[in-house]
Amino acid sequence: MIKFLADSVCDLPGELVEKNNIRIIPLSISAGYEVFRDGVTITQKEIFEFVEGNRGMCRTSAINVAEYTDVYADERPKCDAILHFTISSEMSSCYQNAKIAMEEFDNIYVIDTRNLSSAVGHLVLDAVEMASSGMSAKEIYDEIMLRIPLLDASFVIDTLKYLHKGGRCTGMQALASSMLKIKPCIVVQDGKMSPAKKYRGKLDSVLQNYVKDKLTTDPEKIDTRRLFITHTMDDAHLSYVDAVKAQIANLLPFDEVITSRAGGTISCHCGPNTLGLLYYRLC
């Protein structure tokens, strides 16, 4: 039996985690003087309430070597091998810490996904499918490494406030974005987050333009097996997710469209009312 582990940044819906017996390892989130476990002792809503209440920013911390060692020690005797998926090593020290922890064990494969959020989730679900078909842990690892460069992950950010306070953009950039009603698109390239197109206008129309741009530019190069819509929408904007899902159905016939709410780690950096499309390219 192969056991699948993923850091909490994978943003997989709870029902898929439970169905596929995936163990989620939570990152730490600091809010003021308290430290919480992502998705366990703090929720996305609580993070936003803390920040919007002018109580400061929430900060994220990588999973340390000792925490990974404890998880491996618990899981390794129960299975033949472990496949563990981490956030990009360019964004966090999780991968490096996991590699150190795995040295005490055998048959553990730690995967630097070079990505974040449900792009990681794509890889986890693919690995589960491969295991069901009888592939070995090493065979799955090798195939997953080939798929990593094909991931296409992007998000539209409603406000730069969180990226600014987290040190990922300047105050002038955040101010200009607010004044001009700019909604930047952030893409993952070479394991890092990079700014791409800047949209302007109301969020609902921006999201429609974003979806159109992503799915009508070289659509023949898009793998239509599965697409994630991952978001941090508040209750007042949930209808925007439904509108995006309807638009996708009219543009490209994906076999599966999964809607997921981003976890605490991702939410700390992108803020509320962010939405992303995550899928594979064919080349």
Salt bridges, closest charged atoms under 4 A:
ASP7 OD1 - HIS84 NE2 2.92
GLU52 OE1 - LYS161 NZ 3.27
ASP74 OD2 - ARG23 NH1 2.63
ASP74 OD1 - LYS78 NZ 3.37
GLU75 OE2 - ARG23 NH1 2.85
GLU90 OE2 - ARG114 NH1 3.53
ASP106 OD1 - ARG76 NH2 3.15
ASP112 OD2 - ARG114 NH1 3.83
ASP126 OD2 - ARG147 NH1 2.91
ASP126 OD2 - ARG225 NH2 3.55
ASP126 OD1 - ARG226 NH2 2.85
GLU129 OE2 - ARG226 NH2 3.38
ASP142 OD2 - LYS138 NZ 2.76
GLU143 OE2 - ARG147 NE 3.06
ASP152 OD1 - LYS214 NZ 3.01
ASP152 OD2 - ARG281 NH1 3.58
ASP158 OD1 - LYS183 NZ 2.69
ASP213 OD2 - LYS197 NZ 2.92
ASP223 OD2 - ARG225 NE 3.07
ASP234 OD1 - HIS237 ND1 2.61
GLU256 OE1 - ARG226 NE 3.68
